[in-house]
Amino acid sequence: MWNFFKAIVFSLVAIAAMSLPMQAQDTAAPDCLVPFVATAASRVTFDNLFPYRGCTTWTVTYASVGFSAVSIQIENAANASGDVAATWAVWTPASVTSGAFPLTSITRASASVIDFWPWVSVNIVSVTGTGTIKGSLYGWKTAAGSTPLPAGTSTIGTVRTTPAMTGYITDYDSGLVVAANGAAVAVTASVVFLQHLRCWNTTAGSVTVTITDTAGNNIIPPAFSVPALTVEPFIETSVGEVYTGLKLGAGAATSITCYFRGKT
């Protein structure tokens, strides 16, 4: 009888535990992953345009054994006709948030970059001697280590949203826009159904950012401060808000890089 009673109690405890909310998973898990192993100079490529990819923040890590010298870097390329990579180029220093290319440690190293490119690769430029390099290239659609944003929210509060509107069918992509030294940049004068707005501060100090429509109405809180070496995803949503024109400004003696995406 005692054993029967213990079995009932155990079953009730187990059922209660199962009914509790599961602990949140690690939302910082990468959205893109490129593992690689190399014993000679080589390149591993990643199609960042494939459906539901579009990573914009990258970190490469590797460990090397045996080689007396190595040269490794992350490279990017535009999309060429036929959906193939165009000319490969190393990430510019302004978009490197940690480390420096090429990576030359013969034991282990890592580096991180920001910016969207249709094609991304790990280039083992050269090796000396005999050995093995094992590593991974991790990518995120939001800032590395941050929590992915649910639709209609941002790190600065709730984004004004409207239902997806008819008539806005053409993709709009501003590309990377840089504002510097207190001068406002007219990103576009067109009417944009804005769905994605992200800024990168690659400098060692905070940057005051102002983003408005053409008439000067604030899209983000006025004089918003983006901390040093930070990616600020202001708007990441499948719905959006309509703005007539877009303008970007940065504080005096500072600079900020942003991109705007949506529909026109």
N, C-alpha and C positions, 0 to 999 in steps of 0.2 A: 504493500500500500504506500509506504514511504517513497519507494522508487517511482511509483506511478505519480505521486504528488509532485516530486521533483521534475519529472518529465513535463508535466503540465506547466509548472512555473517557468521552466526553461523555454518552452514553446511560446508562452505569452511574452517573455522578455525579448525573444528573437523577433516576434511579430511587431512589437513596439519599436524595436531598433530599426526594422525595415521601413516603418512608417515615417521615421524622422527624415528631414530633408538631407539629401546627400551633400557632402562637403563640395563646395565649388571646385571645379577642375582648374588646373593651372591655365588661366586664360592668356598667359604669355607664351604659350606654345607657338612655334613658328607656323606661318601660313604656307611658306615655301621651304623646301629642304633639298639640298644637293650634296649627298655624300660623295667622296672621291678617294681613290687610292692611286698612287702613281709611283712608278719605279724609274721613270724617265721624263724628260720634258714632254708636256702634253696639255690639252685643254679640255675642260668639262663644261658644257654649255647648258643653259636653262632657258626655255621659252617662257618668258614672263607674260606673254599675251594669251596663253592658253586659257580657256574659260575659267573664270573664278580665281585667277591668280592676281597679278597686278601688285606685287610686293614693292615697297618703296624704301624700306630700311633693311640693311643687310649686315651680317657679321660672319666673317670667315674665321675658322679655327683650324689648326693643324698641329700634328706632331711628326717630327722627322727623325729617322734612325739611320745611321750609316753614312750619309752624305757628308762631305767635307765643306760643301757650299750649296746653297739653294737660292732661288729667286722666284717669289710667288706673288701674284697680285690678282685682284678682282678687276674685271674689265666689263665694259658695257658696249652695246651696239644698237643702232636704230633698226627698224624693221624694213627690209628691202622687198622688192617685188618677188612674189612667190612665197612670202612669209618665211624668209630666211634672214639671218643676221647680216647686217651691212658691215662696215669697217669697225673692227674692235679697237677700243681705246681704254686706257686705264682711267679710273675715277680721278677727277680733278681734286687737288688738295682742299679746295673750298667745300667739297662734299664729303671729305673724310673726317669722321667725328672722333676716331681713335686709331692709333697706329699710323704707319706711313708706308707707302709702296715704293719699291718692292719690299716684301717681307723677306728677311735674309737669315733669320735664326735657324740654326741647324738642329735645334731641339724642339721648340714649340713657340707659337706666336698666334696672335689674333689681330683683327682690325675690323672696324665698322664704318659703313658709309650710308649716306642717304641720297635719295633721288630715284625717280622712276625711269627705267629704260625697258624697252620691249624685250631685249636679250641681255642676259647676264652670264658671265662665265668666270671660272677659276682658271687662271693661266699659270701653269708650272713653266715659267719662262726658261729656266735652266737648272741643271743639277750637276754636281761634280762628284765623281766616285760612284759607289754602289750603295743602294739603300732603299728605303720605302718611306713615302709620305702618306699619312692617312689624315683625313679631315672632313669637315662639313661646312657648307655655306648655308646659313639660315636666313630666311627672309620674313618680314612682317608687313602686313598691310597698314598697321598702325605703328606708333613708335615702339621700338624694341623694349620689352619689359613692361609695357603698359597694358591696361585692360582694354580689349577691343570695345569700341563704342557702340551701344545699341542705336538703332535708327532714331533720329530726332534728338540726339543729345550730343554734347561736346564736353570738353574739359572745363569750359567756362560757364556751363549752365545749359538750359534747354534752348535748342535752336528753334526759331520760328519756322513752322512747317505748314504747307498746304497740301492737299491731295495731289497726286500726280496729275498734271494737267494735259489736256489734249492740245495738239498744235505744236508742241515742243518735241521735235523728232530728230533734229540734227545734233549730233554730238558736238559739244563745245569743250575744248581743251586749250587753256591759255599757254601751256608750256610753262617753263620756269620763268618767273618774273622777279626781278631784283629791284628793290627800292633802297635808296641810300641818301644819307646826309640831309634829311629833312625835306627832300623834294618828293612830292606826290607823283605817282606814275599812273597814267590812264591805261588800265589794262584792256578795256574795250568800252565802246560806246553802245554796243548792242544790248538788247533785252535778253537776259540770261536767266534760265531756270536753274539756279545754283544748287548743286547737290554735294559737292566736295570742295573743301577749302582747307588747305594745309600750309603751314609755314615752317621753315627751318631757320633756326639761329645757330650758325656755325661758328660764332665768335665766342670769345672768352668772357663777355659781359652781357648783361640783359639788354634787350632791344625793345623800345616802345613802338608798337605797331598800330596804325590806323587803317581800317578798311571800310570804305563807304561806297555808296552808289554815286553816279555822276552828280546828283543834286546835293551830295554831302550827308545823306542819311547813313547813320552807322550800321554796319552789318555785324560787327563785333563790338563789345564794349569799348568806348573811346579810350585812346591812349593805353591800350592793353600791353602789359609787359611780358615778353617772352623770355624766360630764363636762358642763361648761357648754355650752349650745346644741347638744345632741346628741339624736338619736333612737336609742334602744337597742331593737333588735328581739330581745327575749329568746327568744321562741319563734315560729317560723314553720315549720309542718310540717303535712302532710296527715294524719299520724297524731298521736297525742297522749298525754296522761296524765290519768287520772281524779282529781279532787280533790273533797273534801267541803267546800264553801265556799271563798271567796276573800277575803283581807284584804290591804290595801295601806297602807303607812306610809312617811312621809318624815321625815328628820331635823329637829331643832328649827330653827325660823326659816327653813325652806326649804319648797318645794312641788314636787310632781311630778304630771304628768298621764299616765294610762295607760288602755289599753283591753284588754279580755279578750274573746276570741271562741272559740266551739267549739260543742259540742252538749250538750243535756240530755236 
